[in-house]
Amino acid sequence: MQLFKNFCDSVVDENGLLIDFKLKIPENYNFGYDVVDEMARLAPDDTALVYTNPEKDEKTFTFGDIGRLSNKAANALRSQGIKKGDKVLVILKRNYEYWYVVPALHKLGAVVIPATNMLTVEDIAYRVETADIRYAICTPDGTSAEDMVEVMNSKEQLKKVFIVRRELENTLNLTRLIESADDDFERTATNVEEPMLIYFTSGTTGYPKAVMHNHTYTLSHIITAKYWQNVQENGLHLTVAETGWGKASWGKIYGQWLCGCAVMVYDFDNFSPHKLLRVMEKYKVTSFCAPPTVYRYFIKRDMSKYDLSSLKHLTTAGEALNPSVFDKVYEQTGLRLMEGFGQTESVLMLGNLFGSKSKVGSLGKPTPLYNTIIVDEDGNELPENEVGEIVVVPEEKQYGIFMGYCGDESLYKNVWRNGVYHTGDTAYKDEDGYYWYVGRIDDLIKTRGFRVGPFEIENVLMKHPAVLECAVTGIPDASRGQAIKATVKLADGFEKSRELEKDIKHFVNKRVSSYKHIQVLEFADEMPKTISGKIKRTDIRNIDRSKVC
């Protein structure tokens, strides 16, 4: 059963490539009722969720199960005072409860705020204040619940803390409440343009921003799942993402269930490429999405050594894709990595969609939801092969882009200045209409009068066998304005040395233009990253500044 067909008109060519797409959204659309409950009615025995963890616990949930459990959770939460419009912080990692608690909150008309369990007490307090959070639902793992109680004791906005599968003083055991709740739930009236979801961005610069989406967001992910990830009816899709960040919405619930595809959940804390590949092998995952970093670890394990015969489609996003990674994945699996681009504030903006003649390393072309162009600093559209900012110029009602920054209307107006959405990301468009990523506007390095994107150099760095991860930044330089610095994490089997430093610099510098030469190279044991796994060049720059001071 594929419900997405009820909510859009789409046209594909003879290769299955999407060439036109229009959403049809009822005024009272709600994912909890119109997708979860409808799937429970029409296909109750179809698998919705397959769950496992490193301890080899296993659970399978049908759509009938999810419909029933989300009703029970909605009744349990309503009995404790949660109502339409209330902000609810949800820290459930990859715990299976997430997949029926979130639809329950959608049914109530509450605003879901997913967050990572890596948050500190200060991080939680900031979110509670910024978004006026009233309730929190926590994982039984780690200290998230204890930290939440500490915040509740100091912030009067936070009224109650729930925890699953565990008893803790000053909290409510949500598992027990759900078990005793009724499994019938009468529909709550909601409007499609009301707030449904808030994600706090990973904060590569400044404090995290509270990105607010309405109910249309879930339907906008039809393109993400159906036409980019190529999920299949009765298939099994795995996206590597913790539920605390936006990629989980891209690959672990909305578009997948709209397409009748089950979601694979591997509930791990410590990433092991071998164990993850074994999960894909054992459960016969049919489509897979992960950032390039994951694929880099996979190819070092050699994907060809695992039985991935059920795997039919691979996608990647979150950071730029190096051609060397693409080539190795193709060599080991026979599958092409299809790159895409979007933000916490959007769904898939650019992509190498299923059926397209993708170009290795490109972000692909604009999806039919967006009129995307490249502009200069004055907002003028740039010709082919000139670097500028990626912006969206709406031609009609714009779905798939957030409705506001909670608590910061001025920032929202700034990114939507002159009626155009400014992504803050730079790229150029080639003669065939493919977009090529350059970097964040604030990541561009200005050296000797040239503008250099970090990825241009990182792409070459990643070809050196000793380099596992890297980041290129600009550091102050009296003669150049900025000098180019590379921060490198070494692959297993290599050790830091002056000789290796020279070798890597020489390897890169003979392959790039002279103005892109690395002047400084530093080894790092770990790269600073956002909760979504992106390398934080901002942190590296700040470390460099502190050394200068």
N, C-alpha and C positions, 0 to 999 in steps of 0.2 A: 504494500500500500504506500503510495507516494502522494502525500497531501499537498506538496508544493504546487502541483498543477492547478489547485483551486485558487491560488493567490497570485498567479502571474500569467502573462501571455509571452511566450518565447518563440524565437525562430532560430533554427540551426541549419547549417549548410550540410552538404553530403558527407562531410567528415565528422559531423557532430559538433562543429564549432559554433558557439553562440554568436549570433550576429545582430539580434534585436531582443530586447527584454523590457517588459513593462509590468510593474507591480499592480495588483488589484487588492486593495486593503479595506476590509469592512471597518466601519467606524468603531465598532466595539471589539475588534480583534484582540485576542489574548492567547498567548502561546499555551498557557496552562489548560485552557478549556478547548481551544480550537485545534490544537495539535496533540497534546498529551491525552486528553480525554477522548478525542476523536479516534486516535490510534488505538486507545484502549477499547473503544467500541467496535471498530472495524477490523482490527487485527490484534486481538488480545493475546494471542499466543506467539506472536512474532517477537523475537529477541530485541530488546532495547539496549541492554547493558551487560557486558561481560567484565567481571571484576576479578583481579588477583593481586597478590603482593609478594614480596620476597620470601615470606614465610609459607607461600603456596596455599594460602586460604583462597577459596574460590566461591563466587556467587554469580548467578545469572538472573537477571530481571527481565520479564516480558513487559510489553507495553501495558498489559492488563495489570501487572504488579505496580508499575510506576503510576498509573492512574489511581489505583486504590490507595497506595501509600502517600501520594501527594494530597489526596483528599483527607486522609487521616492526619497528615502533618498540618494541613491548613486548619482543620478543626482544633488541633492541639494548640497551635500558635494563636489562633483567634481567642481561644479560651483564656489565654494569658495576656490578652489585651492588644495584640498586634492587629492593626486595622489598616484600611486603605490610606496610602500616603506616608505611612511610617517608614523611616529609614532603618534597615537591618543590616548590620555588618556580619558577613558570613566567612568564617575561617574554617574550611573543611578539607584543606589540602586536596588529596585525591580520594578521600573517604567516600564510599558508595552513597552515603546519605545525601550528598550534594545533589544527586540526580533526581531526588524526589522532594527535597526541601526547597530548592529553587523554584520548581514549578508550583509548589504550594504557595510560596510568597507571591508569585505572579498572580495566582488565583485570588489572593487576598487584596491585590492591588497595592501591596507594599513595594518599596524600592529596595532592590537587592544591591548590596555593596560587597562584592567578593574581595577578599584580601588574603595575602600570604601569611603563613604561620611564622615567617621570619621577622615580622614586625616587632619592634620593641615597645615597651610601655609608652614611651614618648611618641612613637609613630601612631599608636592606637589613639592616644589622647588627641593628637593633631587631627586625625580623621573624624573622631567624635565631635570635636568642636567645629570643624570646617563644614561637615555635612549634617550637623544636628542629629546624630545617630541616637536612636532610642533603645534599640535591642541588639543583641549580638548572639550568634550561634557558633559554637566552637568545637573543634576537633578534640578528641580525648588525648591526643598525643602531645608530648612536650609540655610547655608552660603557657600556651596561648590562653587557656581558660583562667589560670591564676593571674596572668597579666591583665586580662580583661576585667577581672574582679577588682584589681588594684585601681584601674581607671574608673570603674563604676563608683568606687568609694570617693573619688575626687572630682568626678564630673557629674553634675546632677542631671544632665541630659540623658545619660545612659541609665535606663530603668531596670532592665533584667538581662541576665546572661544565661543562655542555654548551653548545655554540653551533651554530646551524644555518647552513649555507651559508658557512662562514668558518673559516679557520685562525687560532688565537690561542694563544700560549704559555700553558701550564698549563691549557688547556681541551681538551675532546674534541669533535671535529667530529661532531655527531649525524647530519648528513645522510649522511656517508660510512658511519657505523655502520649506519644504516637501509638503505642501498643494498645492503650485503653480508649483511644478516640474512635468516633464513628467514621465509617468509610464512605458515607454519603455527604456531599458538600454542595450546597445550593450556589449557583453562579452569582458572584459579586459583580455589580456593574462597573466596568472600566472603559475608558476611552483610549483609542489607539495612540493619541498624541500626548497622553499623560506620562510622566516619568516612570520608568520601569527598572532601570539599572544604572549604577554609577561605578565607574572604574577610576581609581586613583592611578594616574600614570606613573611609570617607573622612575620618573624624576631624574633624567640625565642632566638637567640644569634646574636649579632652584627647587623650591618645595613641590611635592607632587600636586598635580592639578586634578580636580574632581570632574571627570568627564561623564556627562549625563546623557543617557539614551532613552528614547521612548519605545513603545511596543513595536514600532515599524522595524526596529533594528533586527529583530529575529528573522523577519521575512527577507530583509536585505541580504542575509547570509545564504539565501538560496543559491546565488551565483557562486559564493565561496565554496559551498559543498558540492553542488551538482556539476558546475561547469569548470571549476578549477581542480578541486580535490577528486572529482569524478567518483564520488561515493555511489555505491550500488544498492538497489533495493535488496534487502536481506543480506547485504554485505557486512563487513566488520571494519570499521575505520578507527585508526589510532593516530591521534595527534599528541605529540610530546608537549605537555603543558600542565602546570599546576593550576588549580581552579582560581587562584588568587589574581591572575592577570588575564588580559583580554584575549589572548590566544585560545583560552579554553572556550570562549564563546564562538570563536572561529571554527573550532575543530572537535568539540566534545559534547555538543548538545543540540543547538538550534537547527542549523542547516541539515545536519545528519538525520535527525529525527523527522524533519520535514520531508526528506527523501526516502524514508523507510529503512534507513541504514542503522545497524546497531553500532554502539560506541564501545571500544575496548579501553579499559582502565587498568593501568599497572600502577599500583599505589606504593611508590618507592620514595625513600628519602635520599639515598646515595646513588647517583647515576652509575650504572654498570652497563657498558655497551653490549657485553656478552649476554647478560641476563635479559636485557630488553630484546635483543635479537632472538633469544630462546622463546620469549613470550610471543613474538610475532610468528615464529615457527610453529609453536605448539597450538596456538588458537587460530591459526590460519587467517591472519590479518589480510584484508584485500586492498586497502589503501592506507597510505601512511604520510604524515606531514610532520616535519621537524625543522628547526633552524639548521643552517649549514654546519654549525659546531657539532651537532649530533652525528651528521654524516661523516665529518672528519674522523670522529672516533670509530664509527662503523667500518670505514674502509681500512683503517689500521688493523681491525680484527679480521677483515676480509669477509664481506657479506656472502661471497660465493660458497663459503664453508657451511652455510646454514640453508635449510630447506625453506626457501621463501617463494615456492612455486605458486602459492595462492595470491601473492602480492601482484597487483595489476597496475598500480599507479602511485607515483611519488611526487610530492610537492614540498616546497621549502619557502620560508619567509623569515623575517625578523632581523636579518642582516644580509649584506651582499654575498652572492654566491661566487666563489672562485671557480674558474673553468677547470682547474686541476681536480677539484672535488667532483664536479660534474662528470668528467671523463672517467674517474676511478669508479664512481657509482655505476655508471653505464657499463663499464667493463665487467664489474662483479655481479650485476643484476640483469643487464639487458634492458633496463628501464631508464627513461630520460627524466631527469629532475626538472620539474616545471616550477619556475620561480614566480612569486607574486609579491605585491606591495600593498600595504594598507597601514592604518594607524589605530591606536586605541580609539581615536575619534571617528573612525570610519569602518567600513567593511572593505572588501577587496576593491581597490581602486585601479590597479594595473595588474595584469597577469598574463602568463603564458597559458591560456585556457586549453582545456582538452580539445584535441582536434586541430590545434594551431601548429604552424611551422615555427616552432620556438627558436630563438637565437640564444646560444649558450651564454649565460651571464647577464642577459637582459632582464628587465623587470616585466617585459611583455608590452602589451598595448592596453589602452584604457578599456575598462569593462563598460557595457552598455548603460550602467547606472550613472556614469560620470562623464561630463564634458571636460576632459582634462587637457591642459595645455602647459607649456613652459614659458615663463615670463622673466623679464629683467627687473631691476630694482624699481623701475617706474611703472611696472605693470604692463609693459608692452610685450606682446607675443614675440618670441624669438624664432628665427629660422632654424632649419635643421642643423644639428651638430654643434649648437651653441648652448653652453651651460647656463641654466637659470633655475628658478624655483618652480616646483610642481604646484599648480593651483587648479581648483575646480571652479568653472563658470557655469552655474546652474542655468539650464535652458527652460526648466519648468520646476514643479515642486521637487525638491531634492530629498530623496530618501537615502538612508545609509550613512549620513553624517550626523554627529551628535547634536543635541538640542541646546547645550550650554555647559559652561563650567560652573558647577555648584558653588555659590559664594563669590564669584568673580565675573560679573557681567562685563567689566571693561576688557578683560582678557579675551572673552568671547567675541566682543565687537572688534578687537584688534585682528584676530585671525579671520574674521569675516569682513574685513574692511573693503569698501567700495563694492559690496555685493559679491565678492569673490572669496572662496575659502583658500587660505594660504597654509600649505602643509608644513613649511619650514624645511622641506627636503629639496635638495637640488639634483638635477639630472639633465641629460640632453636627449633629444629625439633624433634617431637616424633617418636616412632617406626612405626607409620602409615603414616608418611609424613606430618602431620599437624604442622603448625608453631605457636609458642606461644610467644607473645610479652613480652619483658623485659623492654625496655626503650631506649631513645636516649643515644648514647655513652657518651655524656657529662652530662647525668642525673644519671648515675650509681653512687651509693654510695659505697665507700670503707671504711668499718668499721671493725676493729679488724682482718684485713687480709681477710675479706670476701667481695665479690662484691654483692651488693643488688640492685635489680631493684625497683624503686618506686612503680610500679604497684603491686608487690607482697604484699605490705603492704596496699596500697590503696584499693585493692580488699577486704581485711578484714575490713578496716575502713568503707567501704560503706555498710556493713551489719549492722552497728549500727544504730538504728532508728533515732538518733539525727543528723546524718551526711547527709547533702545534697550534698556537694561537698568537695573535699579534695585534697591536694598535699603533697607528701612526698619528703623531700630534705635532703641533708647532710650538717651539720654545723660543723665548726672546733671544735675538741675535743682533749685535750692533751693526753689522754690515749688511745683513740680509733682511732685516726686519723680523723675520722668523727663520729659524733653522729647523730642519726636518729631523724628528726623533722617532725611532722605532722602539717600542717596548715589546719584548718577545718572551713567551713561555715555551720552553723547550719540550720536544717530544721525548718519550721514554728512550733511554739508551744514549742520550746526549748530556754532557755536563758543561757548565759554564766555563769558559776560558777566554783569554785574550785572543787566542788563535781563532776560536770559533766566531767570536765577535767580528774579527777582521774578515773571515771567510764569508759570513752572511752579508756584511756590508758590500763586499766586493761582488758577490753573487747578484745582489739587487742593482747596484750602481752601474754595472756594465749592461744592464737590461732596460734602464729607464733614461729619459732625457737628463741632461746635466743639472737642470734646475730642480729635478726631483730627487737628487741624490740624498741618501741618508747621511747626515753629519754625526748623529749621536745614536748609539744603540745600547739599550739596557735590558738585562735579563730580569724576569720577574717569576717568582715561584707560583703566584696566582694572579690572574687578571681581575681587576675590579669589575663587577657586573651588576646589572639591574636584576630585579627579581624575575624578569623575563629572559634572562640569559644573554642580554646584549652587553658588550664591553663598554664600560663607562669611560670614554675619553676625557670627560670632564674631571673625573677623579684623578686621572693620570696627569692632566694639566695642573690641577691644584697641588698635587705632590711636587711637581716640578717647580711651581712658584714658591712653595715652602722651602725648597732647597736653596733657591736663589736668595730668599729672605734670610 
